[in-house]
Amino acid sequence: MSRVASKTNDMIELGVNIDHVATVRQARRTYEPDPVVAAAMAEQGGADGITFHLREDRRHIQDRDVEILIKTVTVKTNMEMACDEGVLAIACRLKPTWGLLVPESRQEVTTEGGLDVVADKGRIKTAITKLKEQGILTSLFIDPDPAQVQASAELGVDAVELHTGPYALANHHTIDNELKRLIDAGRVASDAGLRLHAGHGITYANVRPVAAMDGLIELNIGHSIVSRALMVGMREAVAEMRRILDLQR
């Protein structure tokens, strides 16, 4: 029996985002380090899924990476994308397990906030419909706001991924409030029948309170694991995070 098949229902699924491996490669416009190799090593370390963001400007992950990843990754694939027709067409052709719709700006270093589903339902609904027509599960990256969660549920998505960036950046005066925002939004998501995912800025130091949230099914973590992998290797970096999550429940 595979590791994924043998997981108990209360174990948190770990999605490993490999974008920053590609960021290092693109700094020299060369062929290494290869995010495809990093994905394979992440699987060996215990990843339940591989996450990657094909941006409109192709600043890190490239079309070639997506093609090979979807052919070779043996766990689920989670493709982040903006509501861009060209990128959506690639997703619909290659069919990742999940299509995660996110906001995107050319000026940002990394994703700075969640989708405004309340204000942009039409465009987001169109993207969701295209993905669902190809059998792709859909998720929206949103801020931990009950109104955004409810609007996401109304669009018929399969999951929401709560933006944990403000929690990750909070100081000791504000962290309890940011955690409460996540918990409250997570409760709304679960009550609406949505899978509850979370991610952005999660590290080995701050992961435990988020991992303890009721109803949380999946955490997507990238920068911290890739940073750790520079010191100890991808397989061990993922295994360390896997051990933390397994001890949480």
N, C-alpha and C positions, 0 to 999 in steps of 0.2 A: 504494500500500500504506500502511495506517495505521501510525502510529508504534508502537503496541502490537504489531501483527502483525510488524513488522520487527525487534523486539527480539531480540538474541541470547540464547541460553539462560543465559549466565552474568551477564547484567545484573541488578542488583538492582531489583526493582519498588518504586516509591515510592508509598505511600499517604499522602495528606494529610488530616489530621483537621481539620475545620472547626468543631468545637464552640465554640472560643473566639471565633470571629466572632459566633456566636449569643449568647455570654455578654455581649459588648459591647452588642449590640442589646437584650437583655433587661434590662440595667441601667437602660434608660429605657423599657422596654415599648413600643418604637416599631417601625418597619419597616426600619430600617437600623442597621448594615450588614447586608446580606442574605447569609446563608450560601450561598444558591443562586448568587448572583453570584460569591461567593468561589470556589465549586467550579468554575465555568466558567473563571475566571482561573487557578486551579490547574492545570486541564487544559491551558490554553495554555502554562503554564510547564513542563509535562512530567510532571505527575502521572500515574501509572498506575492510580490508584484514589482514590476519595473515601471517607473514613471519617467516621462520625457516630454519636453515642451518644444514643439516645432514652431518657432516664431516666424512671423512674416519676414523679418530681416535676416533670418538664418544666422543669428549671432553665435549660436553654439551647436545645437543639434542640426544635422543636415538631412536632406532627403534620403541620402544613401543609408544613414544610420537607422532611420525609421523603417526602411525596406528590410534591412537585415535583422533588426531587433524583432519585428513582428514575425519573421520567419524562424527565428532561432530561440527566442525566450520561451521557456517551458512553463513558467507561471503566467499570471495574467499581465497584460500590458495596459498601461494607463497613459493615454496620449493627451497632453494638455494642448489647448489651441484657443485662439481667439475666434470670433464669429466671422472669419475671413473665408470667402468662397474658395480661394485656391487651396488653403490648408484643409478646409472641410472636404474638398474633393479628394485630397490625398488620403485622409482618414477613411472616407467612404470606400475608396478602392482597396485599401490595405486591411481594413477592419480590425483595429485594436479591440481588446476586450472592452475597455472603457474609453469614452470620449469625455474629457473634463474641460468644460468651457470656462475660460478665464479672461479677465480684462487684459489689455496689452497696450503699452505705450513705448514708442521708440526711444524716449528719453530715459526711461526707468532703468536702474541697474538690475532690479528684480521686481517681481510683481508687488505692487504697492498697496493693493486693496482688493476687495471682492467686487464681483459683478453687481451692478445696480439693477437687479431683476425687476424691481417695482417700476422703474422708469423706462426699461428697455425690453419689455416683454415680447414685442413683436419680432424683433431681430433674433432674440434668443430662442423663441419658439420655432422660428424657421430653421435654425441650426439644429435644434433638438430633433425636429422632424426628419431632417436629412440623415442624421446619425441613426435614429431608430429604424428608419426604412432599411438600413443595411444590417440590422441586428446588433448594433453597438449599444451597450449600456451607457446611460448618460448621467453626468454629474455636473453640478455648478459650484464654482468656487465663490463663496459669499462671505461677507462679514457676519459675525455672530449677532444678528439682528432678527428677532422673531418675524418682523414684517417681510424680510428678505427670504426667510425660510418658508413662510406661508406662500409667498409668490412663487417660489421654486416648486413647491408641491402642486400648485395650481397648474403649472406647465407640464406636469406628468413626468418629471425626471425620476431616476431610480435612486439617486443619492444627492446629498449636499456635502461639500467639504468646507468646514468652517475655517476661516482665515485666523490662524493663531499668532500672526505677526505682532499685534498690539500686546498680547500676553507675553510673548518672548522678549519684547522691548521694555516691559513694565519695570518700574522700580519697586522697592518694598512698600511704598505708599499706595501704589495703584494695582499691584499684581492680584490682590484678592478680588478686586472689582472686575478685572479683566477675566479672571477665571470664572467668576460668577456669570459674566456675559456668555461665555462659552457653554457653561452648564445649562443656563436657561434656554439658549438657542438650541442646544442639543436635545433638550426635553421636547421642545416644539417639533423638531425634526422626527424624533422617534414616535411621538403621538400622531404625526401625519403619515406614518408608515414608510418614511424614507430611511435608507441606509445612512448612518452617520459616519462621516469621515472628517479628518482634521489634518492640518499641516501648515507649515511656513514658519521658519525660525526656530523649530524645535531642536533642542540639543540634548546631549547626554545628561546635562545638569538640570534642565527644566521639564523633562518629558514626563516624569512620574505623575504630577497632578493632572495633566491632560489625559494620560493613559488610564487614570482612575475614574474618568467621567462615565456615568451610567449611559449605556446604550452605544458607546463608541465601538465601532467595528474595525476601522482602519485608520492608521496614521501614515502619512506620506512625509518622508524625511530625506533631505538631500545634502545641503551644504555641510551640515555638521558631520555626517557620515563620510562624505568625500574628504573633508578636512582631516578627520581621524585616520582615514585610509592612507593619507600621505605619510603618516607616521607608523602605522602598524599593518597596512595592507587592507584591501577591500574586504576580503573574506572575514578577517578578524574584526574589522570595524562593524560590519553588519552583524556578526555573531554577538558582539558586545551589546548592541542595541536590542537584539533578539532576546538576550538573557534578561535585560532589564524589563522588557515587556512581559516575558513569561513569568517573572516573579511578582508582577503587579497584581495578578488575579489568581 
